[in-house]
């Protein structure tokens, strides 16, 4: 059964990105990349179970800037781990040549069937951002949250998940130390 999984890193004070949508803070932390030794095996295993990735326009634009994927389309494939992707946006954004990217706008509920079909028997990686993931939660299609908490505080920025999810909906199912990160896994219920 396909699950919708939000797997991300966040600061100790609960931000995904700084006020300028930058993740510079993450790369300043030792082990702050998925290929760092403390994350590589776990992240590789996670990716093996993923059939499709979903992202919003801020995350997408950040990936384009950081990877140069519009100039080097192979960089897009690397950035998205070779997975097909769905981009939720209301804007007309450029797409790297040959990218396996479905651009959609409108309500998350309207795309759930297509996303599940594309994922096949694998999970969906809700890459972010937090507001888009919140829309999946609102639609009852957020099954798990995996967050690697970094030893950084920003004081302001883009929140991890700008929705209220009470303790009645979240069940802690895993805690691991991964270098300087605390990796937390929560099952999400209705």
Secondary structure, 3 states (H helix, E strand, C coil): CCCEEEEEEEECCCEEECCCCCCHHHHCCCCCCCCCHHHHHHHHHHHHCEEEEEEEHHHHHHHHHHHCCCCCHHHHHHHCCCCEEEEECCCCCCCCCCCCEEEECCCHHHHHHHHHHHHCCCEEEEEECHHHHHHHHHCCCCCEEEEEEECCCCCCCEECCCCCCCCCCEEEEEEEEECCEEEEEEEECC
